[in-house]
């Protein structure tokens, strides 16, 4: 039997007043631990714990034993995702000349506000704390669908959303479609990022992530002053998010149509275009597509009305009172009626995204002084539920952007 003194640590700080002894019994080359106090301590601090091993008579053997334990613990499967390990992090490091056994379980960091919403159907894959305690970070993963509903849950929790300069995450947009927002609630600040796993342009993402960083301690005297335009007003957040979603959906359309060349003067061009675009709108009803078309044309019309863009935009109303473009409808008249509405809606969406390009730039570069006025004028005449519907359809299109085209 060999006695080794252990300092119990949590998050890099010594838990003062709690010092115990671990008995390490060797059975062959496997150590056996029989310290009930240590077991209770680790169970009590299951989210993150570090154990510093002092005064080992044979440090090499002790470190090897700790590393074997870390490997065994890392093989424990997560109950919700059997293909992933239960611990987020389990390793042995040398810190100040002392071997330290780190175990970080997948749990919500304690510095987050009480009741902070956890995404539904997701697995916590990362939980971090700054060494100085200034911030904490949590990230969740989901395999079946993106976290499209989580922003609304954060708003319901009282979080106000703001923009983040595009330069901070621009490198992640092409491959991970990252969207990032600032957060503020009850005097505290943080940030949230939405993205998917890295994949090549021709691949469909298989996992989606949401990441939240929360400042747990902030010195008001040292904190930089927040700009007046830090937060998008609540009544404008849905509009801003919808514009960003429109841009992503338009990019998805461009990918679908650019994969093969086809002459626009060929009589078969409308049918070819339908086959390329049909996978993007699979599962969307004609009524939803008509509503999307109407919302996009309303935005484009507002830009024409307020002279934010100069363009000819002939419009008409269908039997349900929705706007539609007669010239586009005539150009694709060779399609079946059910095919017309889908192609028409997507072409209108792409045109609207092009027209709103300056506004997209404002939102991505945090230039809200000019962007806020444009945003208000852009959504005149549209209700919040109409913007929400347009946003969700755009996200549907983005999620299906790598679906195979319809067969000829």
C-alpha positions, -999 to +999 in steps of 0.1 A: +000+000+000+013+035-008-003+067+006-004+097-016-017+132-006-042+147-029-053+183-032-089+186-043-093+213-070-123+227-089-119+249-120-082+255-113-087+269-078-079+250-046-108+241-024-094+254+008-101+233+039-106+201+020-074+180+019-076+142+019-056+111+015-060+085-012-049+049-007-036+034-039-035-004-037-018-022-066-034-053-080-010-063-107-005-030-125-040-016-118-045+008-089-075+004-066-089+035-048-107+032-015-111+068-003-148+074+003-143+111+009-127+115-025-155+096-042-181+119-024-161+150-034-159+141-071-196+132-071-205+166-055-184+185-081-192+163-111-192+192-137-155+199-134-129+186-110-091+185-109-070+164-085-034+174-079-012+144-069+016+154-044+045+135-028+042+103-048+069+078-039+070+067-075+057+096-096+062+078-130+040+049-118+015+072-103+012+093-135+008+061-156-020+050-133-038+083-136-035+082-174-049+047-176-078+059-155-083+088-178-084+065-208-110+042-191-132+071-181-131+085-217-144+051-230-177+055-210-204+063-236-227+093-232-263+080-225-278+103-251-251+098-278-236+064-274-210+071-301-196+100-280-178+098-246-195+109-214-167+133-203-161+164-222-124+164-212-104+139-192-066+140-191-035+143-170-014+174-172+017+186-153+011+220-137+038+236-116+057+203-116+027+184-101+006+159-121-031+169-122-059+147-132-087+167-149-122+156-154-147+179-171-182+164-175-208+176-199-228+199-176-241+235-178-215+259-163-227+272-129-220+308-137-248+310-162-280+328-150-304+306-131-329+290-155-308+297-186-325+278-214-309+246-226-316+236-263-341+208-267-329+174-280-292+185-278-261+171-261-238+194-242-204+189-258-183+216-242-183+234-208-155+258-201-146+284-175-119+311-178-090+307-153-098+342-139-135+334-137-145+362-161-165+341-185-180+306-191-187+288-223-211+260-232-218+244-266-245+219-276-247+196-306-278+182-324-278+157-353-313+160-368-319+197-373-304+231-368-311+252-337-336+274-354-359+278-324-332+286-298-330+323-305-366+327-297-361+308-264-332+332-255-354+362-262-382+347-241-356+344-213-350+381-215-319+383-237-315+412-260-297+406-292-270+427-308-247+424-338-211+413-339-186+427-364-184+403-393-145+402-392-147+383-359-162+352-376-160+358-413-136+329-418-163+304-405-191+316-427-182+298-460-177+263-445-199+264-413-225+291-421-218+307-387-241+334-375-231+352-343-250+377-320-242+397-289-264+390-259-273+413-229-296+405-200-300+421-166-266+440-168-247+409-180-234+403-215-224+373-236-227+360-271-243+332-291-231+315-323-251+292-346-232+269-370-229+234-384-199+210-387-173+217-413-181+202-447-171+206-483-194+226-506-209+195-521-216+179-488-247+181-465-239+190-428-247+162-404-244+180-371-255+215-359-241+235-330-251+264-308-224+280-286-230+305-257-203+325-240-214+343-208-195+369-188-198+359-152-178+387-137-173+422-151-157+452-135-178+482-146-148+505-141-127+485-165-154+474-190-154+493-223-184+515-229-211+498-249-220+516-282-255+530-284-263+507-313-252+475-293-287+460-294-311+456-322-345+468-308-367+438-299-393+448-325-366+448-352-347+416-343-370+393-362-367+415-392-329+415-391-328+378-386-351+373-416-329+394-439-299+374-429-318+341-436-329+354-470-293+360-479-283+324-469-313+310-489-303+330-520-268+316-518-282+281-516-302+289-548-270+301-565-253+269-557-281+248-571-283+268-604-246+272-609-237+235-608-246+231-645-248+255-673-281+259-693-290+285-719-318+308-707-332+310-743-336+272-745-374+263-743-365+237-717-349+262-694-379+266-670-381+229-665-344+226-660-346+253-634-375+236-616-355+204-614-325+222-599-346+241-574-373+216-564-352+199-537-348+232-519-386+236-514-395+199-509-421+197-481-433+233-484-469+238-493-481+262-521-497+285-496-464+289-477-445+296-509-471+321-519-467+339-486-429+339-490-433+354-525-456+381-511-433+390-482-402+392-505-421+414-531-433+436-503-398+442-491-385+449-526-415+472-533-406+492-501-371+497-514-385+510-546-411+532-529-385+548-505-360+552-534-334+530-518-331+513-551-341+521-587-358+493-606-389+485-626-411+462-605-445+454-621-467+436-596-502+422-595-524+404-569-535+368-571-569+355-560-557+353-524-545+388-524-508+379-525-484+399-547-468+382-577-447+393-607-466+389-640-434+390-661-418+362-641-450+341-642-452+346-680-415+335-685-422+302-667-457+296-680-446+263-696-444+247-662-473+229-645-492+252-621-478+235-590-443+240-604-448+276-613-455+288-577-423+272-563-399+285-590-416+318-589-412+321-551-375+312-553-368+336-581-385+364-562-365+355-531-332+357-549-341+391-564-352+404-530-319+392-515-299+410-542-319+443-537-314+441-499-276+436-503-267+469-486-289+461-456-273+427-453-239+444-452-252+468-424-264+439-402-231+419-407-208+448-399-228+463-370-235+495-389-268+499-372-271+536-373-279+535-410-291+499-410-318+504-384-336+530-406-333+508-436-346+478-417-377+497-405-385+509-440-379+474-455-405+456-435-433+482-437-466+465-442-454+430-429-465+415-396-441+397-373-457+364-381-451+370-418-415+377-412-411+346-390-427+324-416-403+338-443-373+333-420-383+296-413-388+289-450-354+304-458-338+282-431-356+252-446-340+260-480-305+264-465-309+230-447-317+213-480-292+231-502-272+200-509-302+177-516-298+159-550-317+175-579-349+159-592-346+132-618-352+143-654 
